[in-house]
């Protein structure tokens, strides 16, 4: 019993209640990785990148104009655009790294799309934020 109490006391001392392990919420309102500006300025995006962002916005808008959300069709249309965004961009260096961070947020939102309009609106709002970081 003496050794059990000593062991228990040691565990309590070594692992206090305040030392919680925090797991990032991939589906929070922000992306998993923060996107930073280029010394306070927007990153330069190439035409292909901007085109794919606008295509995704148009796809979401078209789906939102319908009475019901076809979540499977929407995912089917959006995922190739994200792949093309990554494949066709000519951005390099830090700008490309920040684009990668941004597109992680796109993918996490696409994964949460359901027949609920709010899930599509969540993605649409995020796509609009592209222009806060890139020009």
N, C-alpha and C positions, 0 to 999 in steps of 0.2 A: 504494500500500500504506500509505503514511504517513497519508493521509486516512481510509482505512478503519479503521486502528487508533485514530485520534483519535475517529472517529465511534462506534466500538464502546465506547471508554472513556467517552465522553460519555453513551451510553445506559445503561451500567452505573451511572454516578454518578447519573443522573437517575431511574432506575427500579431501586432496590435490590431485592433478593430479598424483603425483609421487607414491602414494600408490595404485598400481594396484594389483589386485588379480591375481596370476599366477596359471595357471592350468597345471599340468605336462602333457607332450605329451607322451602318452603311446606307440606311434609308432615312437619315435625318435631312433637314432642309438644306444642308450644305454638302459638299462633296467630301469624300473620305480624306482627300489631300487638299489642302488649301491652294488656291490659285493666286499667284502674286502678279503684280504689274511689273513692267519693265522700268524700274526706277521711277515709279509714279505715273508712267505713261502706258498706254495700251500697246500690246504686241501687234506687230504687222502680220495680218493674215493674208494668205494668197487667195486668189479668186476661187480655186477649186474648194478650199476649205469653207469659205463663205457660202458657196453654192450648195454644199451638202448640208450646212446648217439651215439655210433657207428652204431646201427641199424637205427637211424633217419638220420644219415649222408648217409648211404647206400640207404635209401628210396629216399632221395633228389637227390642223384647222379643218381639213376636209372631214375628218372623223368626228370632230366636235360639232360639225354642222348637221350630222345625222341624228335621228331620234335616239338610237341606241349605239353604244360603242361596241364595235367588233374588235375585241382586244387581240384575238389571234391574228386577224388580218393586219391590224396596226403594227404589231410586233414583227410580222412577216415583211412589212414594208419598211420599217425603221431600221432593223438590224443590218440590212445590206447598205443602207446609207452611212451608218457608223463605220462599217468596214471600208467603204469607199472613201470616207473622210480620212481614215488612217492611211489608206493606200495611195491616195491621190495628192495629199498635201505635199507642198514643196517647202514647208517650214522646217527650219533646222535649229540646232542648239537649244538655248533656253526657251525660245518661243515654242519649239516642238514639244519640249518637256511640259510646258504649261498647257499646251493643247491636249497632251496626253492626260494630264490631271483633270482638265475640263471634261474630256470625253468619258472618263470614269464615272462622273456624275450622270452623264447621259445614259450609259449602260445600266447603272443601278436603278434609274428611274424607269427605263424600258422594262426591266425585270419585274417591276411592281405594277405595271399596267394591268388593269382589270376592266370590267364593264362599268365601273364607277367613273363618272366624268372627272372627278377630282384627281384621279391618278394621271389622266391625260393633261389636265390643267397644270399639274405639278411639273410635268415634263415641259410643257409649253412655256411656262414661266422661266424654267431653267434655260431653255434654248434662247429666250430673249436676253438672258444675262450674258450670253456670249459676247455681245457688243459692249459690255462693261469692261471686258478684258482684252478684246481684240478689235482691230479696225482694218 
